[in-house]
């Protein structure tokens, strides 16, 4: 019994040590070229993002999140491809209610206060989607009056984080079904990135 308890404590400690801090990095610069194709309801983006480690520990991994309707194609550092794993991440910061999250191995640790520039590429379609609202019981007709973002032949509008995550971010889960969870997560993100530099080329 004692050995089992010791093993359990070691396992829990190991999991805690290697858990991902999604809010360790602040995105300080976006330099993206974005192509929007209304006929195909499609978006494709290429460019760089600069991340600063604002945590108190060196970081070997980073999370990059985009809408679940978009797909990661490439993530590089200093011209070399990085290893990354893509996983679905349920969060209401996107109108689909889910993100496509890339967990990226950075190849070299980033010290506290240090920065890393990543070259990214992703693409996909952005359709009218109110899944995050309908799953908490809002009738579809009411939901699409709130979540009307989409790319289309007759109408295109993308409001960004909190509606459609069409540029990379990293944050913890925010759920509409959990009180102020979504607004707290978005509030922390806005506070961290209020001074970020953004250049979007179309």
TIPABA-301154 format. One record per residue (C-alpha): residue number from 0; x, y, z negated. Coordinates in nm, 3 decimals. Example, Ala and Ser with C-alpha at 12.3 -4.5 7.8 and 13.67 -1.06 7.14 Angstrom:
! TIPABA-301154
resi|px|py|pz
0|1.230|-0.450|-0.780 $
1|1.367|-0.106|-0.714 $
This chain:
! TIPABA-301154
resi|px|py|pz
0|0.000|0.000|0.000 $
1|0.281|0.238|-0.093 $
2|0.463|0.169|0.238 $
3|0.143|0.227|0.436 $
4|0.086|0.558|0.257 $
5|0.444|0.670|0.324 $
6|0.412|0.577|0.693 $
7|0.086|0.769|0.717 $
8|0.240|1.081|0.564 $
9|0.539|1.060|0.803 $
10|0.304|1.015|1.102 $
11|0.090|1.314|1.001 $
12|0.404|1.525|0.949 $
13|0.538|1.423|1.292 $
14|0.209|1.511|1.462 $
15|0.208|1.849|1.285 $
16|0.569|1.919|1.387 $
17|0.502|1.847|1.752 $
18|0.161|2.011|1.778 $
19|0.130|2.277|2.045 $
20|0.099|2.640|1.938 $
21|-0.121|2.776|2.217 $
22|-0.088|3.132|2.094 $
23|0.290|3.131|2.047 $
24|0.346|3.312|2.377 $
25|0.220|3.653|2.486 $
26|0.187|3.714|2.860 $
27|0.375|4.042|2.901 $
28|0.370|4.062|3.281 $
29|0.158|3.932|3.567 $
30|0.281|3.970|3.927 $
31|0.039|3.770|4.141 $
32|-0.063|3.762|4.505 $
33|-0.424|3.648|4.531 $
34|-0.607|3.541|4.845 $
35|-0.987|3.535|4.834 $
36|-1.176|3.352|5.109 $
37|-1.548|3.436|5.073 $
38|-1.659|3.194|5.345 $
39|-1.506|2.901|5.154 $
40|-1.575|3.054|4.809 $
41|-1.205|2.998|4.751 $
42|-0.923|3.166|4.560 $
43|-0.550|3.094|4.590 $
44|-0.284|3.261|4.377 $
45|0.097|3.264|4.384 $
46|0.340|3.470|4.180 $
47|0.509|3.507|3.845 $
48|0.407|3.543|3.483 $
49|0.640|3.647|3.203 $
50|0.586|3.498|2.858 $
51|0.737|3.627|2.531 $
52|0.768|3.399|2.230 $
53|0.597|3.591|1.951 $
54|0.603|3.299|1.708 $
55|0.862|3.242|1.434 $
56|0.991|2.919|1.591 $
57|1.171|2.828|1.913 $
58|0.929|2.690|2.173 $
59|1.000|2.407|2.420 $
60|0.648|2.386|2.560 $
61|0.387|2.635|2.675 $
62|0.018|2.611|2.760 $
63|-0.113|2.775|3.075 $
64|-0.491|2.783|3.118 $
65|-0.710|2.862|3.420 $
66|-1.074|2.790|3.503 $
67|-1.165|2.423|3.537 $
68|-1.274|2.496|3.896 $
69|-0.911|2.582|3.985 $
70|-0.620|2.340|4.027 $
71|-0.254|2.383|3.933 $
72|-0.021|2.328|4.232 $
73|0.321|2.432|4.106 $
74|0.501|2.573|3.800 $
75|0.871|2.662|3.826 $
76|1.144|2.825|3.620 $
77|1.447|2.982|3.788 $
78|1.347|2.819|4.118 $
79|1.331|2.468|3.971 $
80|1.006|2.271|3.930 $
81|0.901|2.210|3.571 $
82|0.731|1.899|3.440 $
83|0.374|1.961|3.332 $
84|0.067|1.763|3.234 $
85|-0.280|1.885|3.327 $
86|-0.569|1.821|3.090 $
87|-0.927|1.947|3.057 $
88|-0.966|2.183|2.762 $
89|-1.320|2.265|2.650 $
90|-1.355|2.638|2.581 $
91|-1.622|2.899|2.652 $
92|-1.374|3.166|2.762 $
93|-1.466|3.046|3.114 $
94|-1.818|3.028|3.258 $
95|-1.778|2.655|3.333 $
96|-1.720|2.589|2.963 $
97|-1.389|2.420|3.040 $
98|-1.032|2.507|3.137 $
99|-0.765|2.336|3.343 $
100|-0.476|2.344|3.097 $
101|-0.117|2.276|3.202 $
102|0.116|2.175|2.918 $
103|0.456|2.278|3.053 $
104|0.798|2.155|2.945 $
105|1.017|2.465|2.965 $
106|1.349|2.275|3.018 $
107|1.521|2.515|2.773 $
108|1.389|2.640|2.441 $
109|1.271|2.997|2.417 $
110|1.386|3.157|2.092 $
111|1.160|3.382|1.884 $
112|1.142|3.717|2.063 $
113|1.280|3.565|2.383 $
114|1.106|3.564|2.720 $
115|1.070|3.327|3.012 $
116|0.950|3.397|3.367 $
117|0.749|3.125|3.539 $
118|0.654|3.105|3.906 $
119|0.305|2.962|3.941 $
120|0.069|2.850|4.216 $
121|-0.295|2.746|4.181 $
122|-0.612|2.742|4.389 $
123|-0.974|2.631|4.403 $
124|-1.332|2.745|4.443 $
125|-1.527|2.977|4.215 $
126|-1.900|2.913|4.233 $
127|-2.191|3.052|4.034 $
128|-2.179|2.853|3.710 $
129|-2.353|2.906|3.377 $
130|-2.272|2.568|3.222 $
131|-2.144|2.715|2.895 $
132|-2.481|2.886|2.838 $
133|-2.713|2.610|2.958 $
134|-2.543|2.353|2.733 $
135|-2.634|2.558|2.427 $
136|-2.998|2.570|2.539 $
137|-3.033|2.889|2.741 $
138|-3.267|2.840|3.041 $
139|-3.075|2.840|3.370 $
140|-3.254|3.146|3.512 $
141|-3.159|3.349|3.204 $
142|-2.805|3.208|3.197 $
143|-2.719|3.317|3.551 $
144|-2.825|3.674|3.469 $
145|-2.532|3.678|3.226 $
146|-2.280|3.454|3.406 $
147|-2.311|3.579|3.764 $
148|-1.941|3.571|3.859 $
149|-1.865|3.393|4.187 $
150|-1.693|3.412|4.525 $
151|-1.939|3.415|4.815 $
152|-2.014|3.546|5.163 $
153|-2.267|3.799|5.035 $
154|-2.138|3.869|4.683 $
155|-1.800|3.836|4.508 $
156|-1.727|3.941|4.149 $
157|-1.472|3.803|3.904 $
158|-1.467|3.975|3.568 $
159|-1.180|3.779|3.415 $
160|-1.122|3.619|3.075 $
161|-1.443|3.570|2.881 $
162|-1.626|3.512|3.210 $
163|-1.390|3.353|3.467 $
164|-1.028|3.265|3.389 $
165|-0.885|3.332|3.736 $
166|-0.539|3.431|3.604 $
167|-0.330|3.226|3.357 $
168|-0.381|3.271|2.983 $
169|-0.315|3.071|2.667 $
170|-0.542|3.066|2.363 $
171|-0.717|2.838|2.120 $
172|-1.072|2.712|2.174 $
173|-1.356|2.964|2.164 $
174|-1.708|2.820|2.146 $
175|-2.041|3.001|2.172 $
176|-2.197|2.732|1.952 $
177|-1.962|2.812|1.662 $
178|-2.064|3.154|1.531 $
179|-1.811|3.425|1.620 $
180|-1.547|3.176|1.739 $
181|-1.542|3.299|2.099 $
182|-1.524|3.667|2.006 $
183|-1.247|3.606|1.750 $
184|-1.034|3.417|2.003 $
185|-1.086|3.685|2.269 $
186|-1.013|3.958|2.014 $
187|-0.675|3.803|1.925 $
188|-0.590|3.765|2.295 $
189|-0.677|4.128|2.373 $
190|-0.471|4.248|2.077 $
191|-0.165|4.044|2.181 $
192|-0.179|4.143|2.548 $
193|-0.302|4.501|2.539 $
194|0.035|4.630|2.666 $
195|0.086|4.369|2.938 $
196|0.187|4.486|3.284 $
197|-0.037|4.360|3.565 $
198|0.018|4.371|3.941 $
199|-0.232|4.188|4.159 $
200|-0.170|4.192|4.534 $
201|-0.459|4.103|4.763 $
